[in-house]
Amino acid sequence: MKLKKYDIIAIICVAVIVIISYITVNLLRNDEADTVVIYVDGKIEKKLDLNKNQEYKVNVDNGYNIIRIKDKKAKIKESDCSNQTCVNMGTISKDGQTLICLPHKVEVTIVSDDKSEVDVIAR
């Protein structure tokens, strides 16, 4: 199948739109995040200030996770879960980013204080 001139133009236009959308959404977005919210089994365990360097130990029935906040970035520093995926996820620093430890049912999410916890209201 041979591409025609207008097919190539359409592909280039779609590629440009995708690149511009990516830049607009990811690179130009400057959501200042303020708070790290730690959930255990879907319930809020603790809220921590993202601007303050600190560590917090989350104790669960089958183990623990240590959350470290340093230089406005959060990460799961240590865990005694079997797979260590949560420890290897790296750091998060932007509004809406999340770290999860599935074996312990721990979720670490960065949120901005000026936003509502409800993103969408369905009717």
C-alpha positions as CSV (number, residue, x, y, z in Angstrom):
1,M,0.0,0.0,0.0
2,K,1.5,3.3,-1.1
3,L,0.9,6.5,0.9
4,K,-0.5,9.4,-1.0
5,K,0.5,13.0,-0.5
6,Y,-2.5,13.9,1.6
7,D,-2.0,10.8,3.8
8,I,1.5,12.0,4.7
9,I,0.2,15.5,5.4
10,A,-2.5,14.1,7.7
11,I,0.1,12.0,9.6
12,I,2.4,15.0,10.0
13,C,-0.5,17.1,11.3
14,V,-1.6,14.5,13.8
15,A,2.0,14.1,15.0
16,V,2.4,17.9,15.5
17,I,-0.9,18.0,17.4
18,V,0.2,15.2,19.7
19,I,3.6,16.8,20.4
20,I,2.0,20.2,21.2
21,S,-0.5,18.5,23.5
22,Y,2.2,16.7,25.3
23,I,4.2,19.8,25.8
24,T,1.2,21.8,27.0
25,V,0.0,19.2,29.5
26,N,3.3,18.0,30.9
27,L,6.0,20.5,30.5
28,L,4.2,23.8,30.9
29,R,2.0,22.6,33.7
30,N,3.4,24.0,37.0
31,D,1.1,22.7,39.7
32,E,2.6,23.6,43.0
33,A,1.9,20.7,45.3
34,D,1.8,21.2,49.0
35,T,0.8,18.0,50.7
36,V,1.6,14.3,50.7
37,V,-1.4,12.2,51.7
38,I,-0.7,8.6,52.8
39,Y,-3.6,6.2,52.5
40,V,-3.7,2.7,54.1
41,D,-6.4,0.4,52.7
42,G,-8.2,3.4,51.1
43,K,-8.3,5.5,54.3
44,I,-6.2,8.5,55.1
45,E,-3.5,7.6,57.5
46,K,-1.5,10.9,57.5
47,K,-1.0,14.2,55.7
48,L,2.5,15.5,55.5
49,D,3.9,18.9,54.4
50,L,5.9,18.4,51.1
51,N,8.0,21.5,51.9
52,K,9.4,20.0,55.1
53,N,12.1,17.3,55.0
54,Q,10.9,14.4,57.1
55,E,10.3,10.7,57.3
56,Y,7.1,8.8,58.4
57,K,6.8,5.1,59.2
58,V,3.5,3.5,58.2
59,N,2.8,0.4,60.2
60,V,0.4,-2.1,58.7
61,D,-0.7,-5.6,59.9
62,N,1.8,-7.4,57.7
63,G,4.8,-5.0,57.8
64,Y,5.8,-1.4,57.3
65,N,6.8,1.3,54.8
66,I,9.0,4.4,55.5
67,I,8.0,7.4,53.4
68,R,10.8,10.1,53.0
69,I,10.1,13.7,52.0
70,K,13.3,15.5,50.9
71,D,13.8,18.6,48.7
72,K,10.0,18.7,47.9
73,K,10.0,15.1,46.6
74,A,8.5,12.0,48.2
75,K,9.5,8.4,47.9
76,I,9.0,5.1,49.7
77,K,12.4,4.8,51.2
78,E,12.0,1.4,52.8
79,S,9.5,-1.4,53.0
80,D,9.5,-5.0,54.2
81,C,7.2,-6.2,51.4
82,S,8.3,-9.1,49.3
83,N,8.7,-7.6,45.9
84,Q,10.2,-4.1,46.7
85,T,8.5,-2.6,43.7
86,C,7.3,0.4,45.7
87,V,10.9,1.2,46.8
88,N,12.1,1.1,43.2
89,M,9.4,3.5,41.9
90,G,11.5,6.5,42.5
91,T,10.4,10.0,43.6
92,I,7.3,12.0,43.0
93,S,6.9,15.8,43.2
94,K,4.0,16.9,41.1
95,D,0.3,17.2,42.0
96,G,-1.5,14.0,41.3
97,Q,1.5,11.7,41.2
98,T,1.2,8.5,43.3
99,L,3.4,5.7,44.7
100,I,1.7,2.4,45.7
101,C,2.8,-0.6,47.8
102,L,0.2,-3.3,46.8
103,P,1.2,-5.9,49.5
104,H,0.6,-3.4,52.3
105,K,-2.2,-1.5,50.6
106,V,-0.3,1.8,51.1
107,E,-0.8,4.7,48.7
108,V,1.3,7.9,48.7
109,T,-0.3,10.8,46.7
110,I,0.8,14.4,46.2
111,V,-2.0,16.9,46.3
112,S,-2.3,20.6,46.1
113,D,-4.1,22.3,49.0
114,D,-6.0,24.7,46.8
115,K,-7.8,21.9,44.9
116,S,-10.8,19.9,45.9
117,E,-10.4,16.2,46.5
118,V,-13.2,15.7,44.0
119,D,-11.9,15.9,40.4
120,V,-15.2,15.2,38.6
121,I,-18.8,15.2,39.6
122,A,-20.9,12.8,37.6
123,R,-24.6,13.4,37.1
